[in-house]
Amino acid sequence: MPSITAHASMASRNLLAAPRTASFSTSCLRFALPPKGKASQAGPPARGQKSLHLKKSARPRDTGKRPALGERKMLRKRIVLSNTNALEVHGMKDLNGKNLRAEAVKGAVVGLPEPVVDSLRAVEAFKTTQGWNMFRRPATLMRKESLQIAAFVDDVEAAVGKKTVRKIIVGDRASGKSTLLLQGLAMAFLRNWVVINIPEAKDLVIGHTEYAPLPGSNPTQYTQDAYTSNLLSQIARSNSAVLSKYCITTDHKLSILLPPSTTLAKLAELGANTPELSWPIFTALWTELTQPDRPPIMLAIDGVGHIMNNSAYLSADAQLVHAHDLALVRHFVDHLSGRTTLPNGGIVLAATSGSNQPASPALEFSIQLAEARAKNPIDLPNWNPYKTVDQRSLQSLKDVDVLKLNGLSKEEARAIMEYYAASGMLRRTVDERLVSETWTLAGNGNIGELEKGSVRLRM
Amino acid sequence: MPPRLNLLSVPRTIAYRPKTDALAWQANCIAQPSLTLRRNFAESKEPPAADKSKNPDTQPLGGVTEEAAKTSDIIGTEGPDIEQGTSVEEVVKRDKEAQKMLPKVMQDSLKSTPKGFRSFSTTASRSQGMGLEESGPPPPPPIMPGIKFSLPTLPIPSDAHLKYRYDPVVKQVTNLLMRHGKLSVAQRNMSLILTHLRTSPPPSINPSRPLLPGAPPPSHLPLNPILYLSLAIDSVAPLLRLRSQKGAAGGGVALQIPVPLGLRQRRRTAVEWILAAATKRRNRGSGKGGFAQRVAEELISVVEGKSSVWERRNAIHKLGVAARANLILKR
């Protein structure tokens, strides 16, 4: 007993002698260690006393091996281009460099040859959302718009003054814009052009890849070294046959020494392996490709709406960087807008996206304008001056033409449905009635809906 | 002609032993001295207890001919013609005691060797028809003026209705896949499941886990994913469930009573088992299609006989057989 009282008195004295803090600061009290509770001094409960024991329930824990780093993403992004269960389609022609516009392939489903498939895979032209995994081997329908692109390819090669064709591919959701882009790339590969493809514009602007200011640029531009080196490796892998035919001709003043017999493929590989030099090497490669007597170039981008606005990157004074200030994007936009032409000719294709398109009033208005211009160059719509618009994007898209993708015709729908049936994926008799019914239900022949309606769920 | 009585096969497919009280059982024993005589022969128009219950399992068995016909139907041989009656000689051929009760003439004819036999039947068959059936396809519908497209051919197929456009199995599985009323998500998952089934290699069948009889060879399955799905579900679907009935045994003890399930109920049970097994599987990838992929993998493992769902089915059937003794059928 006496000890307790002594203790209590001590406690009270301690309380009085508690550190007196200045009235204007509470930090000492706040950062002080929490006072020790009495329970810690009490010791274990006496014998016979009941105490509350709360058992931690042992939740069943998944003890299996976790997937390795990146394995989940790899599964999600995996591109499957073959289904061994599907039947081989007999009598299907292959696309080659000579029959791009032949009568035999007009409105028919044609197979893509093996090397082209490898190249397309290297430039990531195939998407996971497309139905390549259902059929024996990749094959596409040569629709009206595909033949237009084939005509552009022929025009570019036939033109004396080395023509540059610039187009924005627009159309409804699931109308085949990305597939049309893929067909364009395939045709370029077949004609031994140099193909540079940005598979998803979104990756460039959402701030997921590192960036750095480009020294000596005014206004400041930004390079994306990791992305550029990856792009160079794609270029090297997909165009190796063409690029290894040409050697460098000029001194590019790179910080590494290049032997004079370096092929362009080697140069691209070098850029792929040294990310810190990737942008200078990319410009060097571009300079080489634009020398006389070099092949035409196919430049393509998917999801162009993403680069028609501010990017997610910040400048040194914490302002949003415009997408056109990113060096790679500016390089592409300069060619799309026609500010720079391709001296050896070529095609610049940009596809919009129906499912992943950010609001870009400038792009929307430019598309409207281009469509109106194609109809009647006198009567053009005016921009609503009370709406804000990204002037740089509007300027860059001033005179770009659009390639509008409509639905398939009934003959094209029949061709692709016969291909589905011959592959064993559509278990119906393809007759006039079925084609007409499916075509109508697919929103007047929207090819994505047509596939969904005939192959995906209804069998 | 195959023998009418198939002695090698099990005489009854499902033998329910009705539990009756002792007195009635004794009375039955006295009234019906032998099993052979208790059977109903083909001549009797209707089995005596046919009107007692509507449950097919409680119906008394048919005569020997019907039974032989059913057995041969199951094992796939040609059975006796049910239209014909069973001759008494054949019925009593192996029953020595019944032979003693036969009239004198028939006993004599049994002892004497037959002089000859007909290989054809002399009884008239009702299935021959009276010449009233029409033959040939129905006449084409008359061309009616003012109709843009031709009239639909009748009968209209069952999936032509907007609300019944999908296969019944697909529809049922889609509805069972649905969570929080999100039908379109369930439909997307169903589509992914069918795509997985048609892109995965053909299953290897385990002979100890037989699928439904008449199943197509495994190489045909991936190209017909709906059949694949139906086959997996119908093969593991249990035939019955166990209902525990309180107080049936007296003293407040619950009795397990086997109850046969209907087609949709059987499928529902099987799908729920499969979904439960798929939920326990590990998700290997990431993103939206993970569950659909696991369900599809589970379906494939069901067809290959690897799935744990088979154990559940066998356990239920085993319990059902044991609980058969608890059934009380009113006579």
Boltz contact constraints between the chains, C-beta under 6 A:
constraints:
  - contact:
      token1: [A, 64]
      token2: [B, 282]
      max_distance: 6.0
  - contact:
      token1: [A, 72]
      token2: [B, 285]
      max_distance: 6.0
  - contact:
      token1: [A, 72]
      token2: [B, 286]
      max_distance: 6.0
  - contact:
      token1: [A, 75]
      token2: [B, 285]
      max_distance: 6.0
  - contact:
      token1: [A, 76]
      token2: [B, 285]
      max_distance: 6.0
  - contact:
      token1: [A, 76]
      token2: [B, 286]
      max_distance: 6.0
  - contact:
      token1: [A, 76]
      token2: [B, 287]
      max_distance: 6.0
  - contact:
      token1: [A, 83]
      token2: [B, 199]
      max_distance: 6.0
  - contact:
      token1: [A, 85]
      token2: [B, 222]
      max_distance: 6.0
  - contact:
      token1: [A, 85]
      token2: [B, 223]
      max_distance: 6.0
  - contact:
      token1: [A, 133]
      token2: [B, 199]
      max_distance: 6.0
  - contact:
      token1: [A, 424]
      token2: [B, 223]
      max_distance: 6.0
  - contact:
      token1: [A, 456]
      token2: [B, 191]
      max_distance: 6.0
  - contact:
      token1: [A, 457]
      token2: [B, 191]
      max_distance: 6.0
